[in-house]
Amino acid sequence: MTKRKKRVSGTQQKDSGMYMMPSNGKWDIDVGAVKRHIDAYLVEAAETGKYSISGLCIALNISRSLLGLWREGYCCESDAGDAAVMPNEALGRCAEMAMLHIQRYWEEAEKPSSMNVKQLEATGALAESAPICALPPFDLGRIKKYAR
């Protein structure tokens, strides 16, 4: 029995989308166009001094959930759920580099704030260094009666 040939996410799609380009009668994701939109956003953010995930999503004209899929290397939800589809490393690397630029801004902000730390935690930047016991839910033990 032969193994089913795996395809890379974003290649040989049946339908077109904003970042899709024609290829041999099918559609492939144009990672170069994604990168150009990301680079344009990063230039604008550097000029204004305001970086955000929401701003990145608006510049790319995508939702946060789709950005999360892109970071994993999948161009759509159907590809992420299909075992025969491999992640698109170029797309994942492109989205991850954009996130690193935003995270670097929060890390290097002149006035460190708890909001920056919360943003870094939300994007997973601090998850690797956080000890397992620090992850929620917390066991309050004896002081549980004071929690509201």
N, C-alpha and C positions, 0 to 999 in steps of 0.2 A: 504494500500500500504506500503510495507516495504522500509526502507531507504537503499540506496546503501552503502554497507560496505566500509569504507575508509581504505586505506592501507598507510603505512608509506613510504616515499620516500626512494628509494634504496632497498626495499624489493620486492621479487617476480617479479624480472625483467625477461624479455624474453631473453635478450642478456647479454653477459659477457663483462667486461671491465677490466681495469688495476687493480682496487681495488674491484672487485667483486669476491665472493666465492660461490661455489655451495651449495644449500640448498633445499632439497626436490624437485629436478628436476628443480628448478628455480635458480636465482642468487640474492644474497644479498650483499650489500656493506659491505666491511670489514673495519669498523671504526678503529679497532686495527692496521691494516696495514697503514692507513692514519696517525694515531697518531705516529707510529714508524718512518715514513718518516719525519714528522714534527719535532719530537724530534731529529732526526739525523741532520736535517738542523739547528735547534737551537743550538746544540752543536758546529757544524762547524762555525756558525755565531758568537758564543761567543768567539771561539778561534781566529778568524780573526778580530773580532770587527766590522763586516759589516753585518747589517741586512737590508733586503729589501723585498718588496712584490714580485718583480721579481725573486729574489733568492729563495723565498719560492715556487713560482709557478714552477720554473725550477726543484727544488728538488722534488716536487710532480709530475712533468711531466704533468701539467695541465695549462690551460689558465687563465688569470685574470678573465674573465667572469665566468668561472666555479668555481673559488674560491669565487666569489661573490654569486653564487648560493649555494655553500656549506655553506657559512656564514648564509644564510637564511634557511638552513636545507634541501635543495633539491639537489639530486645527479645529475640531468640532467634537461635540459630545458623543456622536455616534462612533467616531474613531476611537475615543477613549474607552468605550465600552466593548469594543471588538477585539477579541484576543488575537485575531489574525493581522492586526495593524500594529506596526512598530512605531514608537515615537519618532518625530522628526527632530533630530538633534540640532539642526541649524535653526529651526524656529524656536526651540527651547532655549538655546544659547542666546539668541537675539533678545528674547523676552527677559531672560535672567539678567543679562547685561544692563538692560533698561532699569530693572528693579535695583540692581547694585548701585547705579548712579543715584537713584532716589534715596536709597538707604545710606549711601555715603553722605549725602546732603544732611540727613537727619543726624548722623553720627558726628559730623564736623560742624554743626551749627554753633554759632558764637555763644548763644545762650542755651545751654542744655536745659531741657524741660522734661517733665514727666510725660508730656504729650509725645515728644520725640521717642522716648523709650517705649511708649504704648504702640506707636506706629511701627517701630522696629520689631516688637514682639508680634504684632499682627501680621507682618509680612514674613515672619519666620526667620528673621536675621539673628535673633537671639535664642532661638529654640535649640540650636546645636550646643551652645555653651551652658544652657540652663540645666541645673541638676534635676534629676527625675523627681526628687521629692518636692521641688518648687512648682511643679505643674499642678493646675487645678484638677479636681477639687481638693481643697485643703482640709485637713483634719484639724479642727479647732480644739479637740480634746476637752479639757476642763473649762475652757473659756467659751464653749459653745453657747452657754446661756446668755452671753453678752452680745451675740451676733443677732442681727435683725434681718 
